[in-house]
Amino acid sequence: MLQRRIEKLFDEPPQSYEEEHFRLFRDFKSALNRGEIRAAEPDEATPTGWRTNTWVKKGILVGFRLGVVVNMSGEASLDPGSADAEHHGARQVFFDKSTYPLRALSLSDGVRVVPGGSSIRDGAYVARGVICMPPMFVNVGAYVGEGTMIDSHALVGSCAQVGRHCHISAAAQLGGVLEPVGAAPVIIEDHVLIGGNCGTYEGTVVKRGAVLGSGTILNRSTPVYDLVQGVVRAAKDELPLIIPADAVVVPGSRAVTHPAAAKWGLSLQCAVIVKYRDAKTDSRITLEDLLR
């Protein structure tokens, strides 16, 4: 069984790695690329609706142990100091672990990668109909569902899970997490809009249909003031911050009660749920369909 063999290789590393270990990792990474295994997956029995698969994250870390740093530059056969290299002019150079090259894609995969410097690392699942606007980056272990758009300068971090028909707007960041292996990754469910320059970190779960207004920052330390429900939402104990389905969240601030802060008029960043999605909201966020 793949899970048992990966966990054994992670927990009991050999003195040296043999071909059987590399073959096991190749099988594991192929399953990641196909979306058959995931760093986290839906589970209605849990409080968040998601379960972290720690063994998958162990397998990703095994890949870093197995790999050696190699030249992954576009003209890797050229010595950077040679006359031939100078003749070809300046070029981008990349040196990374041999186990994690760029993800191999073909036209039949149905993924649209617009020219301009985007990268998808091997070991990431990118479904049919995904649109990648340049330059964006999808890291190992990430899962991107069908029909999602990843806009320019956006980051889908390691193990982040993104659902179907989402829009990850320009310069938005979905934080990555590999260690500790039990830590939950960022979860973005179906039909979510992440506005430009948003940051979603530390295992935050954004439920189906939610909208994050431009510049919204969410993490374990961010209180979210729900003006509609009259409650304050925050991470608690082992539970991450959870943004409810269809919530419309915008950046906000809250006053600091410390005497010095009051004297200086200071406030701290927070997030505010100002409404839940309605027909007017939907009409504003469907314009992107014209680009597909």
PEGIGI-V666754 format. One record per residue. N is the residue number from 1. RES is the residue in one letter. OMEGA is omega in degrees with one decimal (* if undefined). D_FIRST is the distance of its C-alpha to the first C-alpha in whole Angstrom. Layout:
N/RES/OMEGA/D_FIRST
N/RES/OMEGA/D_FIRST
This chain:
1/M/-174.8/0
2/L/-178.0/4
3/Q/-177.9/6
4/R/-178.0/6
5/R/177.7/6
6/I/-179.4/9
7/E/178.5/10
8/K/-179.4/11
9/L/178.0/13
10/F/-174.5/15
11/D/-177.8/16
12/E/-177.6/16
13/P/179.6/18
14/P/177.3/19
15/Q/175.8/23
16/S/-177.2/22
17/Y/-179.1/19
18/E/-178.9/19
19/E/179.6/18
20/E/178.8/14
21/H/177.9/14
22/F/178.3/16
23/R/177.2/14
24/L/-179.7/11
25/F/177.8/13
26/R/177.2/14
27/D/179.1/11
28/F/-177.4/11
29/K/176.4/15
30/S/177.9/15
31/A/174.0/13
32/L/-178.4/15
33/N/179.9/18
34/R/-178.8/18
35/G/-179.0/17
36/E/173.0/14
37/I/-174.7/13
38/R/176.5/16
39/A/174.7/17
40/A/-179.3/19
41/E/-178.8/19
42/P/177.7/22
43/D/-175.7/22
44/E/-178.4/25
45/A/-177.8/25
46/T/-179.8/25
47/P/-178.9/29
48/T/-173.4/28
49/G/-178.0/26
50/W/176.8/23
51/R/176.3/20
52/T/177.4/19
53/N/-174.7/15
54/T/-178.5/15
55/W/178.1/12
56/V/178.1/13
57/K/174.8/16
58/K/179.7/15
59/G/177.4/13
60/I/178.7/17
61/L/174.7/18
62/V/179.5/16
63/G/177.5/18
64/F/176.8/21
65/R/-176.3/21
66/L/-171.8/20
67/G/171.4/23
68/V/-179.1/27
69/V/-179.8/29
70/V/177.7/31
71/N/178.9/34
72/M/-178.7/32
73/S/-177.7/36
74/G/178.2/37
75/E/-171.4/39
76/A/-178.3/37
77/S/-177.8/39
78/L/171.9/42
79/D/-176.8/43
80/P/-178.9/44
81/G/-175.1/47
82/S/177.2/48
83/A/179.1/51
84/D/179.8/49
85/A/178.3/47
86/E/179.5/50
87/H/-179.9/51
88/H/178.2/48
89/G/-178.8/49
90/A/178.9/47
91/R/175.9/44
92/Q/176.4/41
93/V/-178.9/39
94/F/176.9/35
95/F/-175.3/33
96/D/-179.1/29
97/K/-176.6/26
98/S/-178.7/25
99/T/-177.6/22
100/Y/173.3/23
101/P/173.3/26
102/L/178.6/27
103/R/178.2/25
104/A/178.0/26
105/L/173.5/27
106/S/-179.4/29
107/L/-178.2/32
108/S/177.8/30
109/D/176.6/28
110/G/177.5/31
111/V/-179.7/31
112/R/178.3/34
113/V/-177.2/35
114/V/-178.4/38
115/P/175.2/40
116/G/170.7/41
117/G/177.2/38
118/S/178.8/35
119/S/172.6/31
120/I/-176.3/28
121/R/177.9/25
122/D/-176.2/22
123/G/176.0/19
124/A/176.8/21
125/Y/177.5/21
126/V/-171.5/25
127/A/176.6/25
128/R/177.6/28
129/G/176.6/32
130/V/178.4/31
131/I/-178.2/34
132/C/179.5/34
133/M/-171.3/38
134/P/-16.7/39
135/P/176.5/38
136/M/-175.9/35
137/F/174.2/32
138/V/-174.1/28
139/N/-177.6/26
140/V/178.2/22
141/G/179.4/20
142/A/178.4/23
143/Y/-178.7/22
144/V/-173.4/26
145/G/-174.6/26
146/E/172.8/28
147/G/180.0/32
148/T/175.3/32
149/M/175.0/35
150/I/-170.1/34
151/D/-174.7/38
152/S/177.0/39
153/H/177.3/39
154/A/179.4/36
155/L/168.6/33
156/V/-170.9/29
157/G/-177.5/28
158/S/176.2/24
159/C/177.1/22
160/A/-177.8/25
161/Q/-177.3/24
162/V/-175.5/27
163/G/-177.3/28
164/R/172.2/29
165/H/173.0/33
166/C/171.8/34
167/H/175.3/36
168/I/-168.2/35
169/S/-174.1/39
170/A/175.8/41
171/A/174.9/40
172/A/-179.9/38
173/Q/170.8/35
174/L/-172.5/31
175/G/177.4/30
176/G/177.0/27
177/V/172.4/25
178/L/179.1/22
179/E/-6.1/24
180/P/-171.7/24
181/V/179.8/20
182/G/-177.8/21
183/A/-179.4/24
184/A/175.7/24
185/P/173.3/24
186/V/-179.6/27
187/I/174.4/27
188/I/-176.2/29
189/E/-174.5/29
190/D/170.5/31
191/H/177.6/34
192/V/172.0/35
193/L/175.2/38
194/I/-176.2/38
195/G/-179.1/41
196/G/177.6/42
197/N/173.8/42
198/C/173.4/40
199/G/-179.6/37
200/T/-167.9/34
201/Y/168.4/33
202/E/172.8/31
203/G/178.4/28
204/T/177.9/31
205/V/177.4/30
206/V/-171.9/33
207/K/-172.7/32
208/R/172.2/33
209/G/-179.4/36
210/A/178.7/38
211/V/174.6/40
212/L/178.8/40
213/G/-176.7/44
214/S/175.9/44
215/G/179.4/44
216/T/178.0/42
217/I/-179.6/40
218/L/172.1/38
219/N/-176.0/36
220/R/-177.7/35
221/S/-175.1/39
222/T/171.0/40
223/P/179.0/42
224/V/-176.1/42
225/Y/-177.5/46
226/D/-177.8/45
227/L/-178.0/49
228/V/-177.3/48
229/Q/178.7/47
230/G/180.0/48
231/V/174.1/46
232/V/-178.1/44
233/R/-178.7/40
234/A/173.0/39
235/A/-177.7/35
236/K/-179.2/35
237/D/-179.1/33
238/E/-177.8/30
239/L/177.1/30
240/P/169.1/31
241/L/-178.9/34
242/I/175.5/34
243/I/-174.7/36
244/P/176.8/37
245/A/174.6/36
246/D/178.5/39
247/A/173.8/41
248/V/-171.4/43
249/V/178.5/43
250/V/177.5/45
251/P/177.3/46
252/G/176.4/49
253/S/178.6/50
254/R/-178.0/51
255/A/175.4/54
256/V/-172.9/54
257/T/177.9/56
258/H/-176.3/57
259/P/-179.9/60
260/A/179.1/60
261/A/177.7/58
262/A/179.1/60
263/K/-176.4/63
264/W/179.3/61
265/G/-176.6/60
266/L/173.4/56
267/S/180.0/53
268/L/179.9/49
269/Q/172.5/47
270/C/175.7/45
271/A/-174.5/44
272/V/170.6/46
273/I/-174.7/45
274/V/-179.7/48
275/K/169.7/47
276/Y/-170.4/44
277/R/174.9/44
278/D/-177.1/47
279/A/180.0/48
280/K/177.4/50
281/T/-177.9/47
282/D/-178.7/45
283/S/-178.3/48
284/R/-173.6/48
285/I/177.6/44
286/T/-179.0/44
287/L/-177.6/46
288/E/179.7/43
289/D/178.9/42
290/L/-177.8/45
291/L/-172.3/43
292/R/*/40
